[in-house]
Amino acid sequence: MWIYVMAEVNGKAVRCLLDSDCERSVIARSLVPDTSLAHSRYNLSAANKMDLPILEDTNLHFTVDGQEFDADISVLPAIDEFLLGSDWLIKNEAKWDFAAGTISLGDRVIHAYRHMFNRMCRHILVSEDCIIFHILLVTGQSSLVDWNPE
């Protein structure tokens, strides 16, 4: 499940993911093609530790529920969405009311939407079988023994 707000960026409606796990807010270059950019001091990487190329940074002005906001944001060519991270949520004193589907940002309230992905996987967790060796000490000698808990 993902939590989104509906934002308007440059006059266009855009679904915006709120991600408290992300330390830096980012947006796709395709959503801000004419926005002027400034040099970025950040290096970003995905959850899998892969580096994410940054074009540059900008201060983005947008609206949610008719209310104006801005975000210091990195512009990436390799993504296709708008993501507000913990940097923006903290700056705006976000408090989520999951039952009501609202987010208080200081003295303002905006509506959030849950989005369930039935056929899409956004995170991949990998596990693999392994053999655990147990050291057996017998009369001062040690030896490795396969240990199977079954």
SEPA-949676 format. One record per atom (N, C-alpha, C): chain; x, y, z; residue in one letter; residue number from 1; atom name. Coordinates in Angstrom, 2 decimals. Layout:
// residues N
{node 'A' {X Y Z} 'A' NUM 'CA'} ...
END
This chain:
// residues 150
{node 'A' {0.85 -1.18 0.00} 'M' 1 'N'} {node 'A' {0.00 0.00 0.00} 'M' 1 'CA'} {node 'A' {0.89 1.23 0.00} 'M' 1 'C'} {node 'A' {0.52 2.21 -0.78} 'W' 2 'N'} {node 'A' {1.23 3.47 -0.89} 'W' 2 'CA'} {node 'A' {0.27 4.60 -0.58} 'W' 2 'C'} {node 'A' {0.77 5.69 -0.01} 'I' 3 'N'} {node 'A' {-0.05 6.84 0.32} 'I' 3 'CA'} {node 'A' {0.32 7.97 -0.65} 'I' 3 'C'} {node 'A' {-0.70 8.47 -1.33} 'Y' 4 'N'} {node 'A' {-0.53 9.53 -2.32} 'Y' 4 'CA'} {node 'A' {-1.37 10.74 -1.98} 'Y' 4 'C'} {node 'A' {-0.97 11.89 -2.55} 'V' 5 'N'} {node 'A' {-1.83 13.07 -2.61} 'V' 5 'CA'} {node 'A' {-1.91 13.45 -4.08} 'V' 5 'C'} {node 'A' {-2.97 14.15 -4.44} 'M' 6 'N'} {node 'A' {-3.08 14.64 -5.81} 'M' 6 'CA'} {node 'A' {-2.56 16.07 -5.83} 'M' 6 'C'} {node 'A' {-1.47 16.27 -6.56} 'A' 7 'N'} {node 'A' {-0.83 17.58 -6.64} 'A' 7 'CA'} {node 'A' {-1.07 18.17 -8.03} 'A' 7 'C'} {node 'A' {-0.86 19.47 -8.12} 'E' 8 'N'} {node 'A' {-0.85 20.13 -9.42} 'E' 8 'CA'} {node 'A' {0.52 20.76 -9.59} 'E' 8 'C'} {node 'A' {1.21 20.34 -10.65} 'V' 9 'N'} {node 'A' {2.56 20.83 -10.95} 'V' 9 'CA'} {node 'A' {2.53 21.44 -12.34} 'V' 9 'C'} {node 'A' {2.86 22.71 -12.44} 'N' 10 'N'} {node 'A' {2.84 23.42 -13.73} 'N' 10 'CA'} {node 'A' {1.50 23.26 -14.45} 'N' 10 'C'} {node 'A' {0.40 23.34 -13.68} 'G' 11 'N'} {node 'A' {-0.93 23.26 -14.27} 'G' 11 'CA'} {node 'A' {-1.40 21.86 -14.61} 'G' 11 'C'} {node 'A' {-0.62 20.85 -14.28} 'K' 12 'N'} {node 'A' {-0.95 19.47 -14.62} 'K' 12 'CA'} {node 'A' {-1.19 18.66 -13.34} 'K' 12 'C'} {node 'A' {-2.26 17.86 -13.31} 'A' 13 'N'} {node 'A' {-2.54 16.99 -12.17} 'A' 13 'CA'} {node 'A' {-1.52 15.85 -12.14} 'A' 13 'C'} {node 'A' {-0.92 15.65 -10.96} 'V' 14 'N'} {node 'A' {0.13 14.65 -10.80} 'V' 14 'CA'} {node 'A' {-0.10 13.90 -9.50} 'V' 14 'C'} {node 'A' {-0.07 12.58 -9.55} 'R' 15 'N'} {node 'A' {-0.14 11.78 -8.33} 'R' 15 'CA'} {node 'A' {1.23 11.85 -7.66} 'R' 15 'C'} {node 'A' {1.24 12.16 -6.37} 'C' 16 'N'} {node 'A' {2.47 12.38 -5.63} 'C' 16 'CA'} {node 'A' {2.55 11.40 -4.46} 'C' 16 'C'} {node 'A' {3.58 10.58 -4.45} 'L' 17 'N'} {node 'A' {3.81 9.61 -3.39} 'L' 17 'CA'} {node 'A' {4.41 10.29 -2.17} 'L' 17 'C'} {node 'A' {3.84 10.03 -0.99} 'L' 18 'N'} {node 'A' {4.43 10.49 0.26} 'L' 18 'CA'} {node 'A' {5.22 9.33 0.83} 'L' 18 'C'} {node 'A' {6.52 9.51 0.99} 'D' 19 'N'} {node 'A' {7.39 8.41 1.39} 'D' 19 'CA'} {node 'A' {8.29 8.84 2.54} 'D' 19 'C'} {node 'A' {7.89 8.49 3.75} 'S' 20 'N'} {node 'A' {8.66 8.89 4.93} 'S' 20 'CA'} {node 'A' {9.99 8.15 5.02} 'S' 20 'C'} {node 'A' {10.17 7.11 4.23} 'D' 21 'N'} {node 'A' {11.43 6.35 4.20} 'D' 21 'CA'} {node 'A' {12.47 7.01 3.31} 'D' 21 'C'} {node 'A' {12.04 7.89 2.44} 'C' 22 'N'} {node 'A' {12.94 8.56 1.50} 'C' 22 'CA'} {node 'A' {13.44 9.86 2.13} 'C' 22 'C'} {node 'A' {14.75 10.04 2.16} 'E' 23 'N'} {node 'A' {15.34 11.20 2.84} 'E' 23 'CA'} {node 'A' {15.34 12.46 1.99} 'E' 23 'C'} {node 'A' {15.13 12.35 0.70} 'R' 24 'N'} {node 'A' {15.20 13.50 -0.21} 'R' 24 'CA'} {node 'A' {14.02 13.44 -1.18} 'R' 24 'C'} {node 'A' {13.31 14.55 -1.31} 'S' 25 'N'} {node 'A' {12.20 14.62 -2.26} 'S' 25 'CA'} {node 'A' {12.76 14.69 -3.68} 'S' 25 'C'} {node 'A' {12.07 13.99 -4.60} 'V' 26 'N'} {node 'A' {12.53 13.92 -5.99} 'V' 26 'CA'} {node 'A' {11.34 14.02 -6.93} 'V' 26 'C'} {node 'A' {11.64 14.41 -8.16} 'I' 27 'N'} {node 'A' {10.61 14.47 -9.20} 'I' 27 'CA'} {node 'A' {11.23 14.10 -10.54} 'I' 27 'C'} {node 'A' {10.42 13.52 -11.40} 'A' 28 'N'} {node 'A' {10.87 13.16 -12.75} 'A' 28 'CA'} {node 'A' {11.07 14.42 -13.59} 'A' 28 'C'} {node 'A' {12.11 14.44 -14.38} 'R' 29 'N'} {node 'A' {12.35 15.58 -15.28} 'R' 29 'CA'} {node 'A' {11.18 15.77 -16.22} 'R' 29 'C'} {node 'A' {10.53 14.68 -16.63} 'S' 30 'N'} {node 'A' {9.40 14.78 -17.55} 'S' 30 'CA'} {node 'A' {8.23 15.57 -16.96} 'S' 30 'C'} {node 'A' {8.16 15.68 -15.63} 'L' 31 'N'} {node 'A' {7.08 16.44 -14.99} 'L' 31 'CA'} {node 'A' {7.41 17.92 -14.83} 'L' 31 'C'} {node 'A' {8.69 18.26 -14.99} 'V' 32 'N'} {node 'A' {9.12 19.66 -14.88} 'V' 32 'CA'} {node 'A' {10.12 19.98 -16.00} 'V' 32 'C'} {node 'A' {9.69 19.82 -17.27} 'P' 33 'N'} {node 'A' {10.64 19.92 -18.39} 'P' 33 'CA'} {node 'A' {11.24 21.32 -18.58} 'P' 33 'C'} {node 'A' {10.52 22.37 -18.20} 'D' 34 'N'} {node 'A' {10.99 23.73 -18.44} 'D' 34 'CA'} {node 'A' {11.49 24.43 -17.19} 'D' 34 'C'} {node 'A' {11.58 23.72 -16.08} 'T' 35 'N'} {node 'A' {12.01 24.31 -14.83} 'T' 35 'CA'} {node 'A' {13.52 24.52 -14.83} 'T' 35 'C'} {node 'A' {13.96 25.71 -14.38} 'S' 36 'N'} {node 'A' {15.40 25.96 -14.30} 'S' 36 'CA'} {node 'A' {15.97 25.19 -13.11} 'S' 36 'C'} {node 'A' {17.20 24.74 -13.27} 'L' 37 'N'} {node 'A' {17.82 23.88 -12.27} 'L' 37 'CA'} {node 'A' {19.11 24.50 -11.75} 'L' 37 'C'} {node 'A' {19.47 24.12 -10.52} 'A' 38 'N'} {node 'A' {20.71 24.57 -9.89} 'A' 38 'CA'} {node 'A' {21.55 23.35 -9.54} 'A' 38 'C'} {node 'A' {22.85 23.55 -9.41} 'H' 39 'N'} {node 'A' {23.76 22.46 -9.09} 'H' 39 'CA'} {node 'A' {23.32 21.72 -7.82} 'H' 39 'C'} {node 'A' {23.38 20.40 -7.85} 'S' 40 'N'} {node 'A' {22.99 19.59 -6.69} 'S' 40 'CA'} {node 'A' {24.20 19.21 -5.86} 'S' 40 'C'} {node 'A' {24.06 19.28 -4.56} 'R' 41 'N'} {node 'A' {25.13 18.84 -3.66} 'R' 41 'CA'} {node 'A' {24.90 17.42 -3.16} 'R' 41 'C'} {node 'A' {23.85 16.78 -3.67} 'Y' 42 'N'} {node 'A' {23.45 15.46 -3.18} 'Y' 42 'CA'} {node 'A' {23.91 14.34 -4.09} 'Y' 42 'C'} {node 'A' {24.12 13.17 -3.49} 'N' 43 'N'} {node 'A' {24.29 11.91 -4.20} 'N' 43 'CA'} {node 'A' {23.17 11.01 -3.71} 'N' 43 'C'} {node 'A' {22.40 10.46 -4.61} 'L' 44 'N'} {node 'A' {21.26 9.63 -4.23} 'L' 44 'CA'} {node 'A' {21.47 8.20 -4.70} 'L' 44 'C'} {node 'A' {20.89 7.27 -3.94} 'S' 45 'N'} {node 'A' {20.92 5.87 -4.35} 'S' 45 'CA'} {node 'A' {19.58 5.24 -4.02} 'S' 45 'C'} {node 'A' {19.24 4.22 -4.78} 'A' 46 'N'} {node 'A' {18.00 3.48 -4.56} 'A' 46 'CA'} {node 'A' {18.16 2.54 -3.39} 'A' 46 'C'} {node 'A' {17.07 1.90 -3.00} 'A' 47 'N'} {node 'A' {17.10 0.97 -1.87} 'A' 47 'CA'} {node 'A' {18.10 -0.16 -2.10} 'A' 47 'C'} {node 'A' {18.35 -0.49 -3.36} 'N' 48 'N'} {node 'A' {19.31 -1.55 -3.68} 'N' 48 'CA'} {node 'A' {20.75 -1.04 -3.77} 'N' 48 'C'} {node 'A' {20.97 0.18 -3.33} 'K' 49 'N'} {node 'A' {22.29 0.83 -3.29} 'K' 49 'CA'} {node 'A' {22.79 1.26 -4.67} 'K' 49 'C'} {node 'A' {21.95 1.16 -5.69} 'M' 50 'N'} {node 'A' {22.33 1.61 -7.02} 'M' 50 'CA'} {node 'A' {22.26 3.13 -7.06} 'M' 50 'C'} {node 'A' {23.29 3.77 -7.61} 'D' 51 'N'} {node 'A' {23.30 5.22 -7.71} 'D' 51 'CA'} {node 'A' {22.20 5.70 -8.65} 'D' 51 'C'} {node 'A' {21.56 6.81 -8.26} 'L' 52 'N'} {node 'A' {20.54 7.43 -9.09} 'L' 52 'CA'} {node 'A' {21.13 8.72 -9.66} 'L' 52 'C'} {node 'A' {21.12 8.85 -10.99} 'P' 53 'N'} {node 'A' {21.67 10.08 -11.57} 'P' 53 'CA'} {node 'A' {20.74 11.26 -11.29} 'P' 53 'C'} {node 'A' {21.33 12.37 -10.85} 'I' 54 'N'} {node 'A' {20.58 13.60 -10.58} 'I' 54 'CA'} {node 'A' {20.91 14.59 -11.68} 'I' 54 'C'} {node 'A' {19.88 15.21 -12.26} 'L' 55 'N'} {node 'A' {20.15 16.28 -13.21} 'L' 55 'CA'} {node 'A' {20.64 17.49 -12.45} 'L' 55 'C'} {node 'A' {19.83 17.96 -11.52} 'E' 56 'N'} {node 'A' {20.17 19.09 -10.65} 'E' 56 'CA'} {node 'A' {19.04 19.23 -9.65} 'E' 56 'C'} {node 'A' {19.01 20.35 -8.92} 'D' 57 'N'} {node 'A' {17.97 20.62 -7.92} 'D' 57 'CA'} {node 'A' {17.17 21.85 -8.33} 'D' 57 'C'} {node 'A' {15.99 21.98 -7.73} 'T' 58 'N'} {node 'A' {15.16 23.16 -7.95} 'T' 58 'CA'} {node 'A' {14.26 23.36 -6.74} 'T' 58 'C'} {node 'A' {13.70 24.54 -6.65} 'N' 59 'N'} {node 'A' {12.66 24.80 -5.66} 'N' 59 'CA'} {node 'A' {11.35 24.74 -6.43} 'N' 59 'C'} {node 'A' {10.56 23.71 -6.15} 'L' 60 'N'} {node 'A' {9.33 23.45 -6.89} 'L' 60 'CA'} {node 'A' {8.12 24.02 -6.16} 'L' 60 'C'} {node 'A' {7.30 24.77 -6.90} 'H' 61 'N'} {node 'A' {6.05 25.29 -6.37} 'H' 61 'CA'} {node 'A' {4.93 24.42 -6.94} 'H' 61 'C'} {node 'A' {4.02 23.96 -6.08} 'F' 62 'N'} {node 'A' {2.92 23.09 -6.50} 'F' 62 'CA'} {node 'A' {1.75 23.30 -5.54} 'F' 62 'C'} {node 'A' {0.59 22.75 -5.90} 'T' 63 'N'} {node 'A' {-0.57 22.83 -5.02} 'T' 63 'CA'} {node 'A' {-1.09 21.43 -4.72} 'T' 63 'C'} {node 'A' {-1.69 21.29 -3.55} 'V' 64 'N'} {node 'A' {-2.41 20.08 -3.15} 'V' 64 'CA'} {node 'A' {-3.70 20.56 -2.52} 'V' 64 'C'} {node 'A' {-4.84 20.04 -3.00} 'D' 65 'N'} {node 'A' {-6.15 20.47 -2.51} 'D' 65 'CA'} {node 'A' {-6.29 21.99 -2.57} 'D' 65 'C'} {node 'A' {-5.74 22.61 -3.62} 'G' 66 'N'} {node 'A' {-5.85 24.06 -3.80} 'G' 66 'CA'} {node 'A' {-4.94 24.88 -2.90} 'G' 66 'C'} {node 'A' {-4.13 24.23 -2.09} 'Q' 67 'N'} {node 'A' {-3.22 24.93 -1.19} 'Q' 67 'CA'} {node 'A' {-1.81 24.92 -1.77} 'Q' 67 'C'} {node 'A' {-1.14 26.06 -1.69} 'E' 68 'N'} {node 'A' {0.20 26.19 -2.27} 'E' 68 'CA'} {node 'A' {1.27 25.66 -1.33} 'E' 68 'C'} {node 'A' {2.24 24.95 -1.93} 'F' 69 'N'} {node 'A' {3.39 24.41 -1.21} 'F' 69 'CA'} {node 'A' {4.63 24.61 -2.07} 'F' 69 'C'} {node 'A' {5.78 24.43 -1.47} 'D' 70 'N'} {node 'A' {7.02 24.38 -2.23} 'D' 70 'CA'} {node 'A' {7.91 23.30 -1.63} 'D' 70 'C'} {node 'A' {8.85 22.84 -2.44} 'A' 71 'N'} {node 'A' {9.76 21.79 -1.99} 'A' 71 'CA'} {node 'A' {11.11 22.00 -2.63} 'A' 71 'C'} {node 'A' {12.16 21.89 -1.83} 'D' 72 'N'} {node 'A' {13.53 21.83 -2.34} 'D' 72 'CA'} {node 'A' {13.69 20.39 -2.81} 'D' 72 'C'} {node 'A' {13.90 20.19 -4.10} 'I' 73 'N'} {node 'A' {13.72 18.87 -4.68} 'I' 73 'CA'} {node 'A' {14.80 18.57 -5.72} 'I' 73 'C'} {node 'A' {15.18 17.30 -5.82} 'S' 74 'N'} {node 'A' {16.13 16.88 -6.85} 'S' 74 'CA'} {node 'A' {15.36 16.37 -8.06} 'S' 74 'C'} {node 'A' {15.87 16.70 -9.23} 'V' 75 'N'} {node 'A' {15.23 16.32 -10.49} 'V' 75 'CA'} {node 'A' {16.01 15.16 -11.09} 'V' 75 'C'} {node 'A' {15.30 14.05 -11.32} 'L' 76 'N'} {node 'A' {15.95 12.82 -11.81} 'L' 76 'CA'} {node 'A' {15.40 12.42 -13.18} 'L' 76 'C'} {node 'A' {16.27 11.99 -14.08} 'P' 77 'N'} {node 'A' {15.79 11.51 -15.38} 'P' 77 'CA'} {node 'A' {15.32 10.07 -15.34} 'P' 77 'C'} {node 'A' {15.71 9.31 -14.30} 'A' 78 'N'} {node 'A' {15.48 7.86 -14.28} 'A' 78 'CA'} {node 'A' {14.20 7.44 -13.56} 'A' 78 'C'} {node 'A' {13.39 8.39 -13.11} 'I' 79 'N'} {node 'A' {12.13 8.04 -12.45} 'I' 79 'CA'} {node 'A' {10.98 8.64 -13.24} 'I' 79 'C'} {node 'A' {9.75 8.24 -12.89} 'D' 80 'N'} {node 'A' {8.60 8.75 -13.64} 'D' 80 'CA'} {node 'A' {7.53 9.34 -12.75} 'D' 80 'C'} {node 'A' {7.89 9.71 -11.49} 'E' 81 'N'} {node 'A' {6.87 10.25 -10.61} 'E' 81 'CA'} {node 'A' {7.41 11.35 -9.72} 'E' 81 'C'} {node 'A' {6.53 11.89 -8.91} 'F' 82 'N'} {node 'A' {6.80 12.94 -7.95} 'F' 82 'CA'} {node 'A' {6.74 12.28 -6.58} 'F' 82 'C'} {node 'A' {7.79 12.46 -5.78} 'L' 83 'N'} {node 'A' {7.88 11.81 -4.49} 'L' 83 'CA'} {node 'A' {8.30 12.84 -3.44} 'L' 83 'C'} {node 'A' {7.46 13.02 -2.43} 'L' 84 'N'} {node 'A' {7.82 13.90 -1.32} 'L' 84 'CA'} {node 'A' {8.33 13.03 -0.18} 'L' 84 'C'} {node 'A' {9.56 13.27 0.23} 'G' 85 'N'} {node 'A' {10.21 12.44 1.23} 'G' 85 'CA'} {node 'A' {10.14 13.04 2.63} 'G' 85 'C'} {node 'A' {10.89 12.42 3.53} 'S' 86 'N'} {node 'A' {10.88 12.84 4.93} 'S' 86 'CA'} {node 'A' {11.39 14.27 5.09} 'S' 86 'C'} {node 'A' {12.27 14.73 4.20} 'D' 87 'N'} {node 'A' {12.74 16.11 4.29} 'D' 87 'CA'} {node 'A' {11.57 17.09 4.21} 'D' 87 'C'} {node 'A' {10.67 16.87 3.27} 'W' 88 'N'} {node 'A' {9.51 17.74 3.08} 'W' 88 'CA'} {node 'A' {8.47 17.51 4.18} 'W' 88 'C'} {node 'A' {8.24 16.26 4.56} 'L' 89 'N'} {node 'A' {7.26 15.96 5.60} 'L' 89 'CA'} {node 'A' {7.66 16.58 6.94} 'L' 89 'C'} {node 'A' {8.95 16.53 7.27} 'I' 90 'N'} {node 'A' {9.43 17.14 8.52} 'I' 90 'CA'} {node 'A' {9.33 18.66 8.45} 'I' 90 'C'} {node 'A' {9.80 19.23 7.34} 'K' 91 'N'} {node 'A' {9.75 20.69 7.17} 'K' 91 'CA'} {node 'A' {8.32 21.23 7.33} 'K' 91 'C'} {node 'A' {7.34 20.45 6.87} 'N' 92 'N'} {node 'A' {5.94 20.88 6.92} 'N' 92 'CA'} {node 'A' {5.19 20.33 8.12} 'N' 92 'C'} {node 'A' {5.91 19.76 9.08} 'E' 93 'N'} {node 'A' {5.34 19.26 10.34} 'E' 93 'CA'} {node 'A' {4.17 18.30 10.10} 'E' 93 'C'} {node 'A' {4.39 17.33 9.23} 'A' 94 'N'} {node 'A' {3.33 16.39 8.83} 'A' 94 'CA'} {node 'A' {2.90 15.49 9.97} 'A' 94 'C'} {node 'A' {1.59 15.34 10.09} 'K' 95 'N'} {node 'A' {0.98 14.39 11.03} 'K' 95 'CA'} {node 'A' {-0.10 13.66 10.26} 'K' 95 'C'} {node 'A' {0.05 12.33 10.16} 'W' 96 'N'} {node 'A' {-0.87 11.54 9.35} 'W' 96 'CA'} {node 'A' {-1.99 10.98 10.21} 'W' 96 'C'} {node 'A' {-3.21 11.10 9.72} 'D' 97 'N'} {node 'A' {-4.37 10.46 10.33} 'D' 97 'CA'} {node 'A' {-4.84 9.41 9.32} 'D' 97 'C'} {node 'A' {-4.34 8.19 9.48} 'F' 98 'N'} {node 'A' {-4.64 7.15 8.50} 'F' 98 'CA'} {node 'A' {-6.12 6.80 8.47} 'F' 98 'C'} {node 'A' {-6.79 6.83 9.61} 'A' 99 'N'} {node 'A' {-8.22 6.50 9.66} 'A' 99 'CA'} {node 'A' {-9.05 7.52 8.88} 'A' 99 'C'} {node 'A' {-8.70 8.80 9.01} 'A' 100 'N'} {node 'A' {-9.46 9.85 8.33} 'A' 100 'CA'} {node 'A' {-8.97 10.06 6.90} 'A' 100 'C'} {node 'A' {-7.77 9.56 6.58} 'G' 101 'N'} {node 'A' {-7.22 9.76 5.25} 'G' 101 'CA'} {node 'A' {-6.76 11.19 5.03} 'G' 101 'C'} {node 'A' {-6.28 11.84 6.10} 'T' 102 'N'} {node 'A' {-5.81 13.22 5.99} 'T' 102 'CA'} {node 'A' {-4.41 13.35 6.56} 'T' 102 'C'} {node 'A' {-3.76 14.41 6.13} 'I' 103 'N'} {node 'A' {-2.44 14.75 6.63} 'I' 103 'CA'} {node 'A' {-2.47 16.20 7.04} 'I' 103 'C'} {node 'A' {-2.13 16.46 8.29} 'S' 104 'N'} {node 'A' {-2.02 17.83 8.78} 'S' 104 'CA'} {node 'A' {-0.61 18.30 8.52} 'S' 104 'C'} {node 'A' {-0.50 19.46 7.91} 'L' 105 'N'} {node 'A' {0.80 20.08 7.63} 'L' 105 'CA'} {node 'A' {0.78 21.44 8.30} 'L' 105 'C'} {node 'A' {1.26 21.48 9.54} 'G' 106 'N'} {node 'A' {1.13 22.70 10.33} 'G' 106 'CA'} {node 'A' {-0.35 22.93 10.60} 'G' 106 'C'} {node 'A' {-0.86 24.07 10.14} 'D' 107 'N'} {node 'A' {-2.28 24.38 10.35} 'D' 107 'CA'} {node 'A' {-3.14 24.03 9.14} 'D' 107 'C'} {node 'A' {-2.55 23.37 8.14} 'R' 108 'N'} {node 'A' {-3.30 22.99 6.94} 'R' 108 'CA'} {node 'A' {-3.56 21.49 6.92} 'R' 108 'C'} {node 'A' {-4.66 21.10 6.28} 'V' 109 'N'} {node 'A' {-5.02 19.69 6.16} 'V' 109 'CA'} {node 'A' {-5.21 19.35 4.69} 'V' 109 'C'} {node 'A' {-4.60 18.24 4.24} 'I' 110 'N'} {node 'A' {-4.78 17.78 2.87} 'I' 110 'CA'} {node 'A' {-5.28 16.34 2.91} 'I' 110 'C'} {node 'A' {-5.89 15.91 1.82} 'H' 111 'N'} {node 'A' {-6.43 14.55 1.73} 'H' 111 'CA'} {node 'A' {-5.43 13.61 1.06} 'H' 111 'C'} {node 'A' {-5.32 12.43 1.62} 'A' 112 'N'} {node 'A' {-4.42 11.41 1.08} 'A' 112 'CA'} {node 'A' {-5.24 10.25 0.55} 'A' 112 'C'} {node 'A' {-4.62 9.47 -0.33} 'Y' 113 'N'} {node 'A' {-5.30 8.35 -0.96} 'Y' 113 'CA'} {node 'A' {-4.39 7.13 -0.88} 'Y' 113 'C'} {node 'A' {-4.98 6.00 -0.52} 'R' 114 'N'} {node 'A' {-4.23 4.75 -0.53} 'R' 114 'CA'} {node 'A' {-4.30 4.17 -1.93} 'R' 114 'C'} {node 'A' {-3.23 3.58 -2.34} 'H' 115 'N'} {node 'A' {-3.20 2.93 -3.64} 'H' 115 'CA'} {node 'A' {-2.62 1.54 -3.45} 'H' 115 'C'} {node 'A' {-3.41 0.55 -3.78} 'M' 116 'N'} {node 'A' {-2.97 -0.84 -3.66} 'M' 116 'CA'} {node 'A' {-2.49 -1.31 -5.03} 'M' 116 'C'} {node 'A' {-1.37 -1.96 -5.07} 'F' 117 'N'} {node 'A' {-0.84 -2.50 -6.31} 'F' 117 'CA'} {node 'A' {-1.09 -4.00 -6.32} 'F' 117 'C'} {node 'A' {-1.96 -4.43 -7.21} 'N' 118 'N'} {node 'A' {-2.25 -5.86 -7.32} 'N' 118 'CA'} {node 'A' {-1.24 -6.59 -8.19} 'N' 118 'C'} {node 'A' {-0.78 -5.94 -9.23} 'R' 119 'N'} {node 'A' {0.07 -6.62 -10.19} 'R' 119 'CA'} {node 'A' {1.44 -5.98 -10.32} 'R' 119 'C'} {node 'A' {1.78 -5.13 -9.39} 'M' 120 'N'} {node 'A' {3.05 -4.44 -9.49} 'M' 120 'CA'} {node 'A' {3.87 -4.68 -8.23} 'M' 120 'C'} {node 'A' {5.12 -4.93 -8.41} 'C' 121 'N'} {node 'A' {6.02 -5.12 -7.27} 'C' 121 'CA'} {node 'A' {7.03 -3.97 -7.27} 'C' 121 'C'} {node 'A' {7.02 -3.16 -6.22} 'R' 122 'N'} {node 'A' {7.91 -2.02 -6.13} 'R' 122 'CA'} {node 'A' {9.15 -2.31 -5.29} 'R' 122 'C'} {node 'A' {9.10 -3.31 -4.44} 'H' 123 'N'} {node 'A' {10.24 -3.71 -3.63} 'H' 123 'CA'} {node 'A' {10.50 -5.19 -3.86} 'H' 123 'C'} {node 'A' {11.75 -5.56 -3.91} 'I' 124 'N'} {node 'A' {12.10 -6.97 -4.06} 'I' 124 'CA'} {node 'A' {13.00 -7.34 -2.89} 'I' 124 'C'} {node 'A' {12.60 -8.34 -2.17} 'L' 125 'N'} {node 'A' {13.43 -8.86 -1.10} 'L' 125 'CA'} {node 'A' {13.99 -10.18 -1.55} 'L' 125 'C'} {node 'A' {15.25 -10.40 -1.31} 'V' 126 'N'} {node 'A' {15.91 -11.62 -1.76} 'V' 126 'CA'} {node 'A' {16.38 -12.41 -0.56} 'V' 126 'C'} {node 'A' {16.12 -13.70 -0.60} 'S' 127 'N'} {node 'A' {16.68 -14.58 0.42} 'S' 127 'CA'} {node 'A' {17.22 -15.81 -0.31} 'S' 127 'C'} {node 'A' {18.12 -16.49 0.34} 'E' 128 'N'} {node 'A' {18.65 -17.71 -0.26} 'E' 128 'CA'} {node 'A' {18.91 -18.72 0.83} 'E' 128 'C'} {node 'A' {18.86 -19.98 0.44} 'D' 129 'N'} {node 'A' {19.14 -21.05 1.38} 'D' 129 'CA'} {node 'A' {20.61 -21.00 1.77} 'D' 129 'C'} {node 'A' {20.88 -21.37 3.00} 'C' 130 'N'} {node 'A' {22.28 -21.42 3.42} 'C' 130 'CA'} {node 'A' {22.48 -22.59 4.38} 'C' 130 'C'} {node 'A' {23.69 -23.02 4.49} 'I' 131 'N'} {node 'A' {24.05 -24.09 5.42} 'I' 131 'CA'} {node 'A' {24.77 -23.44 6.60} 'I' 131 'C'} {node 'A' {24.33 -23.74 7.78} 'I' 132 'N'} {node 'A' {24.96 -23.21 8.98} 'I' 132 'CA'} {node 'A' {25.88 -24.28 9.53} 'I' 132 'C'} {node 'A' {27.12 -23.91 9.77} 'F' 133 'N'} {node 'A' {28.09 -24.85 10.34} 'F' 133 'CA'} {node 'A' {28.16 -24.61 11.84} 'F' 133 'C'} {node 'A' {28.24 -25.66 12.57} 'H' 134 'N'} {node 'A' {28.32 -25.62 14.02} 'H' 134 'CA'} {node 'A' {29.68 -26.18 14.43} 'H' 134 'C'} {node 'A' {30.36 -25.48 15.30} 'I' 135 'N'} {node 'A' {31.66 -25.97 15.75} 'I' 135 'CA'} {node 'A' {31.43 -26.89 16.94} 'I' 135 'C'} {node 'A' {31.92 -28.10 16.82} 'L' 136 'N'} {node 'A' {31.77 -29.11 17.87} 'L' 136 'CA'} {node 'A' {33.12 -29.28 18.56} 'L' 136 'C'} {node 'A' {33.14 -29.06 19.86} 'L' 137 'N'} {node 'A' {34.37 -29.23 20.63} 'L' 137 'CA'} {node 'A' {34.31 -30.57 21.35} 'L' 137 'C'} {node 'A' {35.24 -31.44 21.02} 'V' 138 'N'} {node 'A' {35.31 -32.76 21.66} 'V' 138 'CA'} {node 'A' {36.74 -32.96 22.14} 'V' 138 'C'} {node 'A' {36.89 -33.15 23.38} 'T' 139 'N'} {node 'A' {38.20 -33.40 24.02} 'T' 139 'CA'} {node 'A' {39.30 -32.48 23.50} 'T' 139 'C'} {node 'A' {38.97 -31.19 23.47} 'G' 140 'N'} {node 'A' {39.98 -30.21 23.08} 'G' 140 'CA'} {node 'A' {40.19 -30.08 21.59} 'G' 140 'C'} {node 'A' {39.53 -30.88 20.76} 'Q' 141 'N'} {node 'A' {39.68 -30.78 19.31} 'Q' 141 'CA'} {node 'A' {38.39 -30.16 18.76} 'Q' 141 'C'} {node 'A' {38.52 -29.37 17.74} 'S' 142 'N'} {node 'A' {37.33 -28.78 17.12} 'S' 142 'CA'} {node 'A' {37.17 -29.31 15.71} 'S' 142 'C'} {node 'A' {35.95 -29.44 15.29} 'S' 143 'N'} {node 'A' {35.68 -29.83 13.92} 'S' 143 'CA'} {node 'A' {34.38 -29.19 13.47} 'S' 143 'C'} {node 'A' {34.25 -28.94 12.19} 'L' 144 'N'} {node 'A' {33.03 -28.35 11.63} 'L' 144 'CA'} {node 'A' {32.05 -29.47 11.33} 'L' 144 'C'} {node 'A' {30.81 -29.26 11.72} 'V' 145 'N'} {node 'A' {29.76 -30.26 11.51} 'V' 145 'CA'} {node 'A' {28.58 -29.57 10.87} 'V' 145 'C'} {node 'A' {28.02 -30.15 9.78} 'D' 146 'N'} {node 'A' {26.80 -29.60 9.20} 'D' 146 'CA'} {node 'A' {25.69 -29.64 10.25} 'D' 146 'C'} {node 'A' {24.96 -28.56 10.34} 'W' 147 'N'} {node 'A' {23.86 -28.51 11.30} 'W' 147 'CA'} {node 'A' {22.57 -28.26 10.54} 'W' 147 'C'} {node 'A' {21.63 -29.13 10.68} 'N' 148 'N'} {node 'A' {20.34 -28.99 10.02} 'N' 148 'CA'} {node 'A' {19.27 -28.98 11.10} 'N' 148 'C'} {node 'A' {18.56 -27.86 11.26} 'P' 149 'N'} {node 'A' {17.59 -27.77 12.34} 'P' 149 'CA'} {node 'A' {16.34 -28.61 12.14} 'P' 149 'C'} {node 'A' {16.15 -29.24 11.00} 'E' 150 'N'} {node 'A' {14.94 -30.01 10.75} 'E' 150 'CA'} {node 'A' {14.93 -31.31 11.46} 'E' 150 'C'} 
END
